[in-house]
Amino acid sequence: MNHVLIVDDEAEIRESLKSILREEGYLVTTSATATEALELVRDADYDVVLLDIWLPDRDGLETLGEIRRLENANVPEVVIISGHGTIEAAVRATKLGAYDFLEKPLSLDRTLIVVKNAMRARQMREDNAEFARQLAVKGNVTGQSVAMKALRQQIQLMAPTNGRVLIFGESGTGKELIGRAMHAASLRKDRPFVELNCAAIPEDYIESELFGYRHGAVPGGPPEKRGTFERADGGTLFLDEVGDMSLKTQAKVLRALDEQRFLPVGASHPVLVDVRVIAATNKDLEEEIARGNFREDLFYRLNVIPFYVPPLRERKEDIPLLVKEFLEEFGQQYGRPHVEMTEEAVSALRQYHWPGNVRELRNLIERVLILNPKVHRIEKKHLPMLVYRGPKLTESGRLNTKTEEFASLVEAREAYEREFILKKLDEVHGNVSRAAETLGLERSHLYRKMKALGVSVKE
């Protein structure tokens, strides 16, 4: 719901505007002073501020300047109102960033038109900022393997529809990238792409992240917040690691999908939305259903169009292309645009089994460039020891378990333990406590084991 803040020291005007705007369906908050208004704008998300030019504690134009300087990409549009309007004041207000200027006594029709237009201008500014963020993230689906060619064809075929998508794949395979590519090729490409990692949000907060809240319903948070469903209105909502949602949250998501509306926490009126949902998971959801951890009805709602993203070890012919792409990306980022990698080094990368998939490869390329700032031709010796001393892949893509890969049983065991711990940490996004629980270890024991094996959470 669009939110308007009225700042005027005359109670009669505040109440009159409040009544009129509420009848038009706006959420309205009022304030009599500039000091209180600035606190409200810092704490909550307002679309439009109607700001009186004469206030008891501070000049309205000075307050306008402070609002425009707030470190918040979603600052509201400000409409200045005054009982002593002059051309000079209007020009000054416009230069300071005011959207428009209204004179008292206020015309009801003009006020409503100006507020409506200011709402549109603010929404357009917010959308443009979101699009700029999205363009900064590459959405290329790289690879010439049969699996990736088929995946690109499937994207082009399914993207223009409104069917919900469920993407399966191991951690690090690029499920979010597929979601972005689907959005970019869809009829919703000019609307927002909003993502939420369900595994990264604590259970107590995921409902407010999804649906938002009103009137300070969340203790310690701002008075109100728009959830991801509302921010994705007209566009695409990407729910990553959807298998980690609790059953309680799953029930609410199911209802929102069925009705295309939801009730924000603390709100009295539902919010209507038009959202295409793309979900992703690294779990076997049918197995989770059998265990009672995932709702069968939600699975069928999400699994209209299933996608499978293969692990990197099953498409190792794509590794040279990915290496080239990441070298170009990080070469530009670190001021080294002409870095290349030898065939021997690429061959070593193709033999490694990549438990962390494309994400692990990308992180490795960045690490190699950082640790070798003067090298313009990356050789095998520059690669981390784990790549060419750890378990390898055979030509068929299977894990090579030949004993000659290791000098001793201790070395072999340590290599596999390190790999297994890294994989579990990656699955829980670096959360050591959750990884320890998954591994059946005490948290302190896992920390000691990580230290002994040279494993860092950042890795």
Secondary structure, 3 states (H helix, E strand, C coil): CCEEEEECCCHHHHHHHHHHHHHCCCEEEEECCHHHHHHHHHHCCCCEEEEECECCCCEHHHHHHHHHCCCCCCCCEEEEEECCCCHHHHHHHHHCCCCEEEECCCCHHHHHHHHHHHHHHHHHHHHHHHHHHHHCCCCCCCCCCHHHHHHHHHHHHHCCCCCCEEEECCCCCCHHHHHHHHHHCCCCCCCCEEEEECCCCCHHHHHHHHHCECCCCCCCCCCCECCHHHHCCCCEEEEECHHHCCHHHHHHHHHHHHHCEECCECCCCCEECCCEEEEEECCCHHHHHHCCCCCHHHHHHHCCEEEECCCHHHCHHHHHHHHHHHHHHHHHHCCCCCCEECHHHHHHHHHECCCCHHHHHHHHHHHHHHHCCCCCEECHHHCCHHHHHCCEECCCCCEECCHHHCCCHHHHHHHHHHHHHHHHHHHCCCCHHHHHHHHCCCHHHHHHHHHHHCCCCCC
